[in-house]
Amino acid sequence: MVKIVACSFLVLCSFLFSLEKDIIQTLEDYNDAFVAEDYKNLPYFFDFPVSFNLKDKSIIAGNKLKLRLIYKKLRGGLPENYSYSKWENFNIQVLDDTVAIVDASFSRYDNDDSIIYSGNGFYTLRKIDSNWKIYSLTPYDNIIKSTDWLMEYISQ
């Protein structure tokens, strides 16, 4: 019985590791397209409609053209000395074999390899035809834990 449980556990771990590896590769490839301003191939990493959930509003890209316009505006707003972006950390929650949520942190660098911006985002992905695709993106600066809010409220 113990051998069956141990074997099942190893199979499950191997399966989850494989999913996480594929998700990370998708996000790395997406980042490469972002850095290269590869607007032609950038939509490949998304499942439409795509939701960009900002602090004050949500923007929906229902097609490739709208997505390309969003990314051209985003890239156009970066400093002139922007050179590349790099993922710093991933926290992946695989909900099932077709849906995952990734809490990712990243940094943007200038020509001198100095960090010009660091940020975070929740990326929700689904697996379609064996490819992971982003369908929701929520950027954030930091997370206020419910206990932090409670402690601040109590201390007032």
N, C-alpha and C positions, 0 to 999 in steps of 0.2 A: 504494500500500500504506500509506504514512504517513497519507494522508487517511482511509483506512478505519479505521485504528487510532485516529486522533485523533477521528473522528466517533463511533466506538463508545465511546471514553472519555467524551466529552461526554454521550452518551445515558445511560451508566451513572451519571455524576455527577448528572445531572438527576434520574434515577430515585431515587437514594439521598437527594438533597436533599428531594425530594417526600415520601418516606417519613419522614424525620426531622422535617420540618415538621408532618406529620400526628401523629406521636408527641408532639411538644412541645405541640401544640394539645390533644391528649387529656389530657396531664398538667396543663396550665393549667386546663382545664375541671374536671378532678378536684379540683384545689386550690380552685377557686372553690366547688365543692359542699362541700368540707371546711370552709372558712372560714364558709360560710353555714349550716352544720349542716343541710344538705339531705339528710337521711337517706332520703328517698323516692327521690331520683335518684342518690344515691351508688352504688348497686349497678350502675347502667348502665355504669360504668367498669371493671367486673370480669368475668372469665370464671371460672365456678365449676367445681370447688372452688378457693378462693383459699388460698394458703399464706402465713402471716406467720411468717417465720423469725427468731425472737428468739435472744438469746445462749444462753439456757438451755432453750428449748423451741420447738417449732413449733405454731402454732395454725392449724387448718384451718376456714375458713368454707365450708361446703358449700351454703349457700343465702343468699338475701337477708336473711332475718331474723337469722341468725347474724352476717352482715357488719354489719348495722345495730347490733347489740348491741356488737360490737367497737368500732365508731367512736363510739358513745355513751359507752362507757367511756373511750376514748382522749380524747375531747373533754372529758369530765367531769374528767379528771386534769390539764387545763391550768390555769395560774393564772387567777384571776378577771380580771386585767387583760389577758389575751390578746385581741388584736384581729384579727390576720391573719397569714398565712404567705406567703412569697415564695420562688420558686425562685431559687437563686443561680447554678447551673451544671448543665449536662447533658453527659455523655459518652455518646453513643449508639453502640452496636454493633448494626448490623443483620445478623442471622445469615442471613436470607433474606427474601423478600418477605412472610412471615407471622410471623416471630419476631424480637424485638429485646430487648436488655438495655440498660437505662439506669442509669448510675451518676449519681445526682443529689444535689446539695447544696441545702439549703434553710435558711431562717431563719424563726423565729416572732417576731412583734413585739407590743409592748404598745400601749396607747392613746396613748402619747407617741412612737410610732414608734421605740422603742429595742428592740434585739434582746434577747429573753429566752431564746432557745435557738437553736442552730445544729446541724444534723445532716446525715446522709447516708443514702442508701439505694440498694440495687439493686432496680430495678423490672423484672420480666420481663413482657413483653407479647406477645400474639399478635393477629393481625388476623383478625377474624371478621366476615363480611358487610360488608367495607370499613371496619370500625371497629376501632381498636386498643383492647385491653382488658388490664388488669393481671391476671395469674394468680399472681404470686409477688412478695412484697415482703420485703426483708431490710434492716432498718435497721442502721447501724453508726456508731461514733464516729470511728474512724480505721482505716487499713489498715497492717498491719505488713508491709513488703516482705520477701521471703525474704532479700534481701541484708542488711537491717537485722538480722534475727534471726541470720544467720550472723556478722555483724560483732560483735554483742553476745556471741555464744557464744565466738568466738575471743578476744575481749578479756578473758574471765574467767580 
